[in-house]
Amino acid sequence: MRHHVLDPWRGRLEGKEFSFCETPGCDVVYFTVDGDTIGTDDVRRAPAYKTGQAGDPLCFCFDVSGDDALGDPDPARYVRERVRRGECACEVLNPSGACCLGSIGRWKKATAEA
């Protein structure tokens, strides 16, 4: 998480346990049970599904944007192969700390339904 928050040295993260907010369109990226929040303006790069901006990233390891995910060829195949080979660093690079493949799929589905 510290890799994603702007100015992590300011101390607002110390002694707190933050969780990632997966809700698309929500401005909150990280939150605590005590109500502390870190929003999309407080992180270096917010995911496309949080901002609603197709130019923002969905895959932080291989720099796949929301626009890219809708293109041809489908970048999900490329990402899937890199993940299979262990060439990703999702736990550090992705703000959620999880693999981006689910985010890419959900983005494509939500965009198709819109």
C-alpha positions in Angstrom: 0.0 0.0 0.0 2.8 2.4 0.8 3.9 2.2 -2.8 0.7 3.7 -4.0 -0.1 6.4 -1.5 1.2 9.9 -2.2 3.5 11.2 0.6 3.5 8.0 2.7 6.1 9.6 5.0 3.6 12.0 6.5 2.6 9.4 9.0 -1.1 8.9 8.3 -0.5 5.2 7.6 1.3 4.4 10.8 -0.4 2.0 13.2 -3.4 1.6 11.1 -4.7 -1.4 9.2 -6.2 -0.4 5.8 -8.3 -2.5 3.5 -8.8 -2.0 -0.2 -12.2 -0.8 -1.4 -13.2 -2.8 -4.6 -16.4 -0.8 -5.3 -16.2 0.5 -8.9 -16.7 4.3 -9.1 -16.1 4.8 -5.4 -13.6 7.5 -4.6 -12.3 5.6 -1.6 -9.2 3.4 -2.4 -8.2 2.3 1.1 -10.1 2.5 4.4 -9.9 1.6 8.1 -12.6 0.3 10.4 -12.2 3.6 12.2 -13.3 5.6 9.2 -9.9 6.8 7.9 -9.9 6.8 4.1 -7.4 7.3 1.3 -9.1 8.4 -1.9 -8.3 8.4 -5.6 -6.7 11.8 -5.3 -4.3 10.4 -2.6 -2.8 7.7 -4.7 -0.2 7.8 -7.5 -2.4 6.0 -10.1 -6.0 4.9 -9.3 -7.4 2.0 -11.2 -9.7 2.7 -14.2 -12.6 0.9 -12.4 -12.3 3.4 -9.5 -12.1 6.5 -11.6 -14.3 5.5 -14.5 -11.6 6.8 -16.9 -10.7 4.3 -19.6 -7.2 5.8 -19.9 -6.3 4.8 -16.4 -4.7 1.5 -15.7 -6.3 -1.9 -15.0 -3.1 -3.9 -15.0 -0.2 -2.2 -13.2 2.4 -4.8 -14.0 2.0 -4.5 -17.8 0.4 -1.1 -18.1 -2.9 -2.2 -19.6 -5.5 0.6 -19.5 -9.2 0.4 -19.7 -9.0 1.4 -23.3 -6.4 -1.3 -24.0 -8.6 -4.0 -22.4 -11.3 -3.3 -25.0 -9.0 -3.4 -27.9 -7.8 -6.0 -30.3 -5.7 -8.0 -29.6 -7.1 -8.8 -26.2 -4.3 -8.0 -23.7 -5.8 -10.4 -21.1 -4.2 -13.3 -23.0 -0.8 -11.6 -22.8 -1.3 -10.8 -19.1 -2.5 -14.3 -18.3 0.6 -15.9 -19.9 2.9 -13.5 -18.0 1.1 -14.4 -14.7 1.4 -18.1 -15.5 5.2 -17.6 -15.9 5.5 -15.7 -12.6 6.4 -12.5 -14.4 4.0 -10.3 -12.5 4.3 -8.3 -9.3 0.7 -7.7 -8.5 1.1 -7.8 -4.7 3.3 -4.7 -5.0 2.3 -2.9 -8.2 -1.5 -3.3 -8.1 -3.2 -1.1 -5.4 -5.5 -4.0 -4.5 -2.5 -6.3 -4.0 -4.2 -8.9 -6.2 -4.0 -10.1 -9.7 -5.6 -7.7 -12.3 -7.1 -10.4 -14.5 -10.4 -10.2 -12.7 -10.4 -6.4 -13.0 -9.9 -6.6 -16.7 -12.8 -9.1 -17.1 -15.1 -7.0 -14.9 -14.2 -3.8 -16.8 -14.9 -5.4 -20.2 -18.3 -6.8 -18.9 -19.3 -3.4 -17.4 -18.3 -1.5 -20.5 -20.2 -3.9 -22.7 -23.4 -3.5 -20.5 -23.2 0.3 -20.5 
